[in-house]
Amino acid sequence: MITQYTKNNNMVQKITISQTSNADMNIGIYKTNNMAQYFQVKVQFTVEDSKGKVKKQNVLYLVDAQSVTEAEARTVQFLTAQGEQEFEVKAASESPIAQVVTAE
């Protein structure tokens, strides 16, 4: 059995190909609404306080991604684009947040 997932316009298409014998081949295509999946990414920054003392500061980011690896990569890309240089991704995990409600 071969299963392939493709993403197009916020829809996930699952294609399953299974062969029961040498002559028969079944192909199933399923389209599902791609619900957002959120991850918490903990980033540690090196900051200097008003007295010149260097401290570590942890910040949590909520990231819409399909995997922990993608969430980490998106966070690094975002922070780099913001001009941040001294930071380290300390942890990433799936968030219990089901949906983010925004004002339109």
C-alpha positions as CSV (number, residue, x, y, z in Angstrom):
1,M,0.0,0.0,0.0
2,I,1.2,3.5,-0.9
3,T,-0.2,6.6,0.8
4,Q,0.7,10.1,-0.3
5,Y,-0.5,13.4,1.2
6,T,-0.5,16.6,-0.8
7,K,-1.5,20.1,0.4
8,N,-3.3,22.5,-1.9
9,N,-5.2,25.6,-1.0
10,N,-5.6,24.7,2.7
11,M,-7.0,21.2,1.7
12,V,-5.2,18.0,2.3
13,Q,-5.5,15.3,-0.4
14,K,-4.8,11.8,0.7
15,I,-4.2,9.3,-2.1
16,T,-4.1,5.6,-1.2
17,I,-3.0,3.0,-3.6
18,S,-3.4,-0.7,-2.7
19,Q,-3.0,-3.8,-4.8
20,T,-4.8,-6.9,-3.7
21,S,-3.5,-9.1,-6.5
22,N,-1.3,-8.7,-9.6
23,A,-4.4,-7.7,-11.7
24,D,-6.4,-5.5,-9.2
25,M,-5.4,-2.1,-8.1
26,N,-7.6,0.2,-5.9
27,I,-7.0,3.9,-5.7
28,G,-8.8,6.0,-3.1
29,I,-8.7,9.8,-3.0
30,Y,-9.9,11.6,0.1
31,K,-10.1,15.4,0.5
32,T,-10.3,16.7,4.0
33,N,-10.4,20.2,5.4
34,N,-6.9,21.1,6.7
35,M,-7.5,22.2,10.2
36,A,-4.7,24.3,11.7
37,Q,-2.3,22.5,14.0
38,Y,-0.5,24.6,16.6
39,F,2.9,24.1,18.3
40,Q,4.5,25.9,21.2
41,V,8.1,26.8,20.5
42,K,10.2,27.9,23.4
43,V,13.1,30.2,22.5
44,Q,15.9,31.4,24.8
45,F,17.3,34.9,24.1
46,T,20.5,36.4,25.5
47,V,19.7,39.9,26.7
48,E,21.6,42.5,28.6
49,D,19.8,44.3,31.5
50,S,20.1,48.0,32.4
51,K,23.1,47.2,34.7
52,G,25.0,45.5,31.9
53,K,24.4,42.0,33.2
54,V,23.8,39.3,30.6
55,K,20.7,37.2,31.3
56,K,18.8,34.5,29.5
57,Q,15.1,35.2,28.7
58,N,12.6,32.5,27.6
59,V,9.8,33.4,25.2
60,L,7.0,31.1,24.0
61,Y,5.8,31.3,20.4
62,L,2.6,29.8,19.0
63,V,3.2,28.4,15.5
64,D,0.9,27.1,12.9
65,A,2.7,24.1,11.3
66,Q,2.3,20.5,10.3
67,S,5.1,19.1,12.5
68,V,7.4,20.0,15.3
69,T,10.3,20.2,12.8
70,E,8.3,22.7,10.6
71,A,7.4,24.7,13.7
72,E,11.0,25.0,14.8
73,A,12.1,26.0,11.2
74,R,9.3,28.6,10.9
75,T,10.3,30.1,14.2
76,V,14.0,30.4,13.3
77,Q,13.1,31.9,9.9
78,F,10.7,34.4,11.6
79,L,13.3,35.5,14.2
80,T,16.1,35.7,11.7
81,A,13.9,37.9,9.4
82,Q,13.2,40.1,12.5
83,G,16.9,40.7,12.9
84,E,17.4,38.5,16.0
85,Q,20.8,36.9,16.2
86,E,21.4,35.6,19.7
87,F,18.7,33.0,20.4
88,E,18.3,29.3,20.7
89,V,15.3,27.1,20.2
90,K,15.0,25.2,23.5
91,A,11.8,23.1,23.0
92,A,8.9,22.6,20.7
93,S,5.7,20.6,21.4
94,E,2.2,20.3,20.2
95,S,-0.1,22.9,21.7
96,P,-3.4,22.1,23.3
97,I,-4.9,25.2,21.6
98,A,-7.5,24.0,19.1
99,Q,-8.2,27.2,17.3
100,V,-7.2,30.9,17.3
101,V,-10.1,33.4,17.0
102,T,-9.1,36.6,15.3
103,A,-11.0,39.8,14.6
104,E,-11.4,40.4,10.9
